[in-house]
Each structure stands twice: as C-alpha cells, then as structure tokens.
Amino acid sequence: MISAVDFIRLPFTPDLTESGISFAKRSLAQNNDHNTGSVFALLRQRVSNVAIELAFRRHLAENLIPFDVKGNLPFSEPDRYDVLLGGRRCSIHTYLTSRRSQIAEVRQNPSVLLEAPAMIPEEELSANQNGNNLQLFTFLLGLTTNSTGDMQKAVNANQPIYLIHPMPTSWAQPQAWSALGKLGLKSEGSTPVEVEIGGHDADRNFVSEELTLSSMK
C-alpha cells in the first residue's frame, strides 16, 4: 500500500519552466484547435509535462540511476523523448494544481494526493496490453495567471512574464500555404520588449525569429 512517505519530492527550478515554454511554443504550430480557451489550457499542460519530465531525468542523473531515452513517433509530439528504465518505458502523467487552497492543503497534508484518480488515456492502455510500461503519476503545484489582475500581481512581484498569442486560424492553419509577406511590429510600452515569432515554412519546418522592440521613450 502506497503512503505519503513514499512520495518523491523533486525541486522545481526556473529553467524547467523555460524549457516547458520553449517546447509549448513549437507545439503550438502543430495544434489544429485554435479555440482560445482550449489552446491556453493545452499550453499550460504541455509546459507542465515537459518541466516534470526534465525534473525526473535530472533526479535520475543526480542519483546515478541508469536510464535511456527514446524518441516519440514522428506524428505524435516532435522533439519529445521517453525515459526508459530497465528497457521499460516510463509513462508520466502530470497533474497541475494551481488553486491556492488546494496547494495549501497538499503542503499541509500530502496524503490527500492519494485520493486523486489515476487516469490513463484509453489509447495508452490499449498500446500497453502487456503491462511493460511504468505508470508514474506526478503533481505539480504552481500558481498560474488566469486574469489580467493575476498577471499584474506577477509583474509587481518582478516575476518573469511570458505572453503567448496564437495567430488566427487563417494564418496558423491555412488550406494552402502562402507567405505572409512583411510584418510590422511596434510596442507602446515604456521598456523594450523581446518578441519571438514562430511558424512553418513552405516545407512544414518550424522557423522562428527573435527581435527586440524599442520602448516609446
């Protein structure tokens, strides 16, 4: 029987968030659903997934636990790799907990996580009929900015801010690829803003451009 003392706590550092965001930006170009609500929920989950998987690998490496990595299928998630322990694939299921009350409850009493449902996608169960995969369930505790007010609080606290804007479907998923032509960008902020624009070229390769917009001062 598993108890709270069996939980493994992994340190969470800013670079894990940055790595998750880097992957999420690229995966946005692969997403066919550009409904605003679903896109941002998907991005938050992908950032969480990548951050946890990197933290897990770091934990294995620091504790000298041998492991391998294997690339995913090309049609699934690009640039993602599975961790293999003893030749068995580790299927990591990450649950993001962002409500203050729930975070406080978990910190005070970690055993409440034992009541969480262990949900596995049906297609994954079908692909793992022989039961060789290792199912790992992880919980990430972290506040998210779900409103303008939340974002302003983060700005006031000097927290790093990452704003992602999905392009309209006509741009992001055109029926036939065509160059957008020249784009004009400007900032009306009081400080310089770093911007990255990403998308697909004519060969469906991901390309991006980083630039700094000068302030209005």
Secondary structure, DSSP 8 states (H G I E B T S, - for coil): ---GGG-------HHHHHHHHHHHHHHHTT-----HHHHHHHHHHHHHHHHHHHHHHHHHHHTT---EEEE--TTS-TT-EEEEETTEEEEEEEEEE--HHHHHHHHH-GGGGGGS-----HHHHHHTTT--SEEEEEEEE-----SHHHHHHHHHTT----------HHHHS-SS------------SSS-EEEEEEEE-TTS-EEEEEEEE----
